[in-house]
């Protein structure tokens, strides 16, 4: 059975800034603390965390939704790409980011901790510091 991860967090930043930061290489790098390539172009092949992560933009609904194929170097060549869906919603105090990561290869349960440690935690620190 495939693994999945679902997370929600409110970031102290507007929807536009959070959305644009996800899809801009230098801003993605700044908010996560690790080099990344990113673009708002459909079909763009992105990379993050020193090529540990790679994937492709599948669907972009400006300031509402991003869907990407996603895989890490832990995937076997025969594994299908997983799917990351990001939903952005303006709420009191900033933007709620709802992440749904599905079709993760069976037994690869480390991604919940990975999303928290390598994305949500540094993003929260980055946007909190920028708010000051």
RAUR-V62391 format. One record per residue. N is the residue number from 0. RES is the residue in one letter. PHI is phi in whole degrees, 0 to 359 (999 if undefined). Layout:
N;RES;PHI + N;RES;PHI
//
This chain:
0;X;999 + 1;X;292 + 2;X;270 + 3;X;210 + 4;X;226 + 5;X;226 + 6;X;223 + 7;X;223 + 8;X;208 + 9;X;262 + 10;X;252 + 11;X;281 + 12;X;203 + 13;X;289 + 14;X;306 + 15;X;300 + 16;X;293 + 17;X;295 + 18;X;300 + 19;X;296 + 20;X;294 + 21;X;295 + 22;X;255 + 23;X;234 + 24;X;309 + 25;X;298 + 26;X;286 + 27;X;298 + 28;X;301 + 29;X;297 + 30;X;282 + 31;X;256 + 32;X;82 + 33;X;219 + 34;X;305 + 35;X;212 + 36;X;251 + 37;X;200 + 38;X;199 + 39;X;268 + 40;X;279 + 41;X;301 + 42;X;85 + 43;X;299 + 44;X;267 + 45;X;257 + 46;X;219 + 47;X;208 + 48;X;50 + 49;X;54 + 50;X;69 + 51;X;296 + 52;X;248 + 53;X;212 + 54;X;181 + 55;X;216 + 56;X;289 + 57;X;258 + 58;X;209 + 59;X;227 + 60;X;247 + 61;X;313 + 62;X;64 + 63;X;228 + 64;X;205 + 65;X;230 + 66;X;237 + 67;X;225 + 68;X;283 + 69;X;202 + 70;X;209 + 71;X;239 + 72;X;291 + 73;X;280 + 74;X;288 + 75;X;281 + 76;X;306 + 77;X;280 + 78;X;290 + 79;X;289 + 80;X;297 + 81;X;276 + 82;X;229 + 83;X;246 + 84;X;243 + 85;X;241 + 86;X;242 + 87;X;245 + 88;X;221 + 89;X;289 + 90;X;223 + 91;X;300 + 92;X;94 + 93;X;145 + 94;X;231 + 95;X;274 + 96;X;256 + 97;X;252 + 98;X;252 + 99;X;233 + 100;X;244 + 101;X;237 + 102;X;62 + 103;X;282 + 104;X;305 + 105;X;307 + 106;X;88 + 107;X;267 + 108;X;267 + 109;X;285 + 110;X;286 + 111;X;301 + 112;X;296 + 113;X;299 + 114;X;298 + 115;X;292 + 116;X;284 + 117;X;257 + 118;X;236 + 119;X;297 + 120;X;296 + 121;X;294 + 122;X;295 + 123;X;299 + 124;X;296 + 125;X;298 + 126;X;287 + 127;X;294 + 128;X;294 + 129;X;294 + 130;X;289 + 131;X;295
//
